Amino acid sequence: MSKLIDSHLIGKSIKNLRLSHNLTQEGLADIIGYSVRNLRRIENNGTGSIDVVNTFADIFEVSALDILNGCFLFAKIKKGIVDLRHTNLTPLIIHAQARWAEQEGATLMLPEWA
């Protein structure tokens, strides 16, 4: 059974990684050699290009698969990133965290398995 890639989830992952590194869109665009307009499009609409995903994976030192699966939680309150790849949280707990994050004004990235 094949699974489709959610390009919007890729864009959200990239945005959360950028924010977790305290980078502006302008700053990240400079680093990777993209226009701010192109970066904004990627963050808002995602991308279907594995080359683009690999570029961001290299910049942020994460795997492309993690970006594809949205394995990052970025809480604006703590100004940090939580890696959900190796947690043994049940989906119920993760969804409870999502409700908390929403109430606290944080952005929550749920992995595909949640």
KEKOLDO-810187 format. One record per residue: x, y, z of N, C-alpha, C in turn. Coordinates in steps of 0.001 Angstrom, whole numbers, padded with zeros to 6 digits, always signed. Layout:
// KEKOLDO-810187
XYZXYZXYZ ...
***
This chain:
// KEKOLDO-810187
+000834-001166+000000+000000+000000+000000+000891+001246+000000 +000720+002116-000960+001563+003302-001043+000935+004465-000291 +001787+005333+000212+001329+006520+000924+001731+007738+000127 +000861+008716+000112+001163+009956-000578+001952+010875+000338 +002822+011655-000240+003594+012637+000507+002750+013904+000637 +002652+014434+001836+001909+015668+002081+002868+016840+001916 +002770+017548+000796+003710+018642+000535+003550+019773+001537 +002332+019985+002047+002140+021041+003048+002868+020708+004356 +002909+019421+004699+003632+018988+005888+005127+019251+005731 +005638+019072+004524+007046+019375+004245+007307+020859+004483 +006432+021711+003965+006581+023154+004155+006552+023540+005618 +005641+022929+006379+005556+023222+007817+006807+022748+008546 +007318+021585+008158+008551+021084+008773+009707+022046+008534 +009818+022523+007299+010899+023445+006953+010751+024753+007731 +009537+025251+007810+009304+026487+008566+009654+026298+010043 +009215+025187+010632+009523+024940+012041+011016+024793+012280 +011705+024135+011377+013159+024023+011517+013819+025400+011426 +013350+026226+010492+013900+027583+010361+013686+028377+011652 +012464+028331+012178+012160+029068+013406+012966+028554+014599 +013148+027242+014665+013895+026669+015782+015362+027082+015768 +015858+027484+014602+017240+027956+014482+017308+029478+014492 +016202+030103+014871+016123+031565+014964+016551+032257+013675 +016118+031704+012557+016430+032287+011259+015201+032974+010682 +015409+034111+010078+014343+034753+009318+014281+034099+007946 +013208+034369+007225+013144+033849+005862+014275+034441+005028 +014572+035696+005252+015655+036345+004511+016995+035683+004818 +017222+035402+006103+018478+034774+006506+018655+033391+005913 +017585+032578+005958+017674+031230+005402+017805+031278+003885 +017084+032187+003254+017184+032317+001790+018612+032643+001381 +019281+033505+002149+020685+033824+001873+021576+032591+001989 +021353+031807+003029+022185+030629+003278+022067+029615+002138 +020839+029378+001681+020640+028337+000670+020652+028852-000758 +020672+030182-000918+020732+030742-002262+019404+030770-002988 +018305+030773-002223+016973+030889-002806+016496+032325-002655 +015525+032708-003432+014887+034010-003218+013936+033874-002023 +013685+034974-001359+012745+034958-000233+011365+034520-000734 +011008+034968-001915+009712+034599-002500+009609+033083-002681 +010673+032458-003157+010683+031015-003354+010597+030280-002014 +011352+030744-001021+011312+030127+000301+009924+030262+000912 +009327+031422+000783+007978+031651+001305+006982+030686+000651 +007120+030486-000659+006250+029553-001381+006422+028124-000857 +007662+027739-000610+007937+026394-000096+007324+026224+001291 +007509+027205+002165+006966+027100+003523+005439+027078+003519 +004819+027840+002642+003352+027922+002627+002685+026793+001856 +003297+026364+000766+002663+025378-000108+003374+024038-000149 +004567+023982+000428+005332+022753+000393+006063+022591-000927 +006602+021415-001126+007347+021116-002343+007214+019635-002656 +007308+019308-003921+007306+017915-004340+008683+017453-004773 +009677+018333-004616+011022+018029-005080+011879+017449-003959 +012380+016243-004170+013255+015624-003171+014582+016368-003085 +015011+017004-004181+016249+017788-004145+016120+018965-003181 +014959+019605-003179+014716+020720-002252+014705+020204-000818 +014025+019091-000585+013985+018497+000759+015397+018147+001216 +016194+017564+000336+017579+017212+000687+018407+018452+001020 +018176+019544+000306+018892+020790+000589+018623+021241+002016 +017352+021250+002416+017008+021676+003774+017486+020674+004813 +017440+019395+004491+017934+018379+005419+019423+018595+005693 +020189+018905+004649+021618+019165+004825+021859+020414+005665 +021116+021471+005385+021288+022736+006118+021021+022544+007601 +019924+021828+007937+019517+021687+009332+020048+020421+009997 +020815+019636+009258+021430+018414+009776+020401+017443+010345 +019347+017202+009551+018333+016204+009871+018176+015327+008630 +017417+014259+008742+017223+013419+007561+016065+013946+006723 +016146+013688+005441+015064+014075+004528+013771+013372+004922 +013879+012140+005371+012698+011390+005782+011988+012070+006948 +012754+012621+007860+012148+013322+008995+011388+014569+008539 +011919+015265+007565+011206+016425+007012+009936+015956+006319 +010018+014870+005567+008850+014345+004867+007751+013902+005829 +008140+013363+006968+007165+012866+007944+006726+013928+008951 +007369+015080+008965+006994+016117+009920+007287+015718+011351 +008480+015242+011614+008832+014712+012933+009302+015771+013921 +008855+016990+013766+009351+018043+014645+008213+018804+015292 +008389+019122+016556+007463+019951+017301+008205+021229+017642 +007681+022345+017218+008307+023618+017546+007343+024402+018406 +007716+024657+019618+006876+025428+020527+007428+026833+020612 +006645+027795+020173+007093+029179+020178+007385+029659+021594 +006677+029125+022557+006837+029557+023943+008245+029249+024442 +008718+028044+024167+010026+027616+024650+011151+027974+023689 +010793+028436+022496+011791+028780+021481+012735+027616+021224 +012192+026432+021185+013023+025264+020944+012294+024253+020096 +012968+023189+019819+012388+022139+018980+012463+020817+019730 +011420+020028+019609+011370+018715+020230+011310+017689+019115 +012170+016744+019173+012246+015694+018159+011353+014540+018599 +010334+014230+017810+009389+013179+018162+009734+011820+017544 +010882+011722+016897+011192+010479+016184+011330+009278+017094 +011883+009458+018270+012214+008315+019114+011364+008268+020386 +010197+008865+020343+009334+008825+021518+008431+007609+021443 +007970+007175+022593+007030+006060+022628+005655+006561+023064 +005364+007806+022725+004075+008382+023087+002974+007754+022241 +001854+007522+022859+000718+007015+022102+000075+008172+021351 -000626+007872+020277-001309+008941+019539-002246+009760+020425 -002872+009132+021416-003771+009868+022303-003023+010954+023070 -001849+010623+023577-001044+011605+024304-000589+012708+023367 -000188+012344+022169+000261+013343+021209-000873+014304+020860 -002082+013769+020672-003201+014647+020355-003552+015539+021549 -003365+015048+022756-003564+015891+023935-002530+017015+023943 -001302+016705+023554-000274+017737+023457-000632+018753+022382 -001248+018292+021313-001656+019205+020241-002689+020199+020756 -003627+019716+021540-004631+020630+022104-003963+021632+023030 -003021+021185+023869-002310+022092+024760-001539+023129+023957 -000825+022671+022931-000020+023576+022110-000906+024638+021469 -002071+024221+020971-002980+025175+020339-003441+026233+021344 -003759+025820+022556-004197+026756+023592-003078+027721+023983 -001846+027247+023923-000708+028071+024323-000138+028892+023174 -000746+028776+022002-000277+029542+020853+000975+028970+020212 +001191+027684+020384+002374+027034+019808+001989+026327+018516 +002983+025991+017740+002790+025237+016516+003207+023801+016781 +002350+022858+016470+002646+021453+016694+002700+020718+015374 +003798+020016+015143+003937+019193+013954+003740+017734+014372 +002668+017119+013923+002429+015730+014260+003010+014829+013179 +003715+013803+013583+004238+012861+012583+003089+012075+011959 +003376+011472+010835+002379+010735+010066+001706+009642+010899 +002420+009017+011829+001884+007900+012583+000996+008322+013723 +000881+009620+013983+000077+010076+015138-001399+010000+014840 
***
